[in-house]
Amino acid sequence: MRNEQEIRALKEELARLNGFIGEHGSAKQFGNRDYLFSRIICHALSWFLGEISTDQFRSDTHINIERLYEQIRAIETTTGKKLTDYE
């Protein structure tokens, strides 16, 4: 397992890079896969480090658990497959 100092250093580096791109980048750069992924990782590391609550992390600000459940309900309706049967 990584130590907290290493995790915090990576999170701070990503936050700095993301902030610079967010402030000075173009629409093309905002849509870049690497930029989007690094933002997601930065949020996850913030949660892991206790900087944001689990409720906030699960909210539409971050991973939006409720929207995932909406997608599950749509899949269940269209396919007949059930999440409760999925392992």
Secondary structure, 3 states (H helix, E strand, C coil): CCCHHHHHHHHHHHHHHHHHHHHHCCHHHHCCHHHHHHHHHHHHHHHHCCCCCHHHHHCCCCCCHHHHHHHHHHHHHHHCCCHHHCC
